Amino acid sequence: MTGQCTVANIIFYLHFFQGSSSLNKSICAWSVKLLQLLVYKAAEIDGQEFIQVIFSTSAGKVVFDSYRNNATLPEDIARVNGHFTLADYLQDVNNR
C-alpha cells in the first residue's frame, strides 16, 4: 500500500484484496494487527462509533478472528474502563 494509510484504506484492502501473494499476505497481516490495536484502543476510550464502523464491514470478522483467543478481549477493556454499553455491544457482536 502506498500513500497515506487510513483506517478506511485498511478496511477496503481487507475487504477486496486478500490475494495469495506473499506481499499481500504481509500487508494483510499488518493491517489486521493495526485494526486490532485500534479496536482495543477504541474499547479503552469508549469509541463505540468507530467500533460499529469496523464491525459493520467484513473487516470486523477478520479482526475478531485475530483476537478471539486472547486472554483479554476488547469487551473486557471496555468494561474495566466503565464503558458497559460498549462492552455489551462487543460481547454481542462477537457472539454472532
Number of C-alpha atoms within 10 A of each C-alpha: 10 4 5 7 10 9 15 11 13 19 21 14 18 23 14 10 13 12 12 8 9 9 11 16 14 11 18 19 14 13 21 23 15 14 23 20 15 17 24 21 16 19 27 21 13 21 17 19 11 14 21 16 13 21 19 11 14 14 22 24 16 19 21 20 14 15 17 13 9 9 7 11 19 24 24 20 21 25 17 13 14 15 19 16 14 24 24 15 15 22 15 11 15 16 7 6
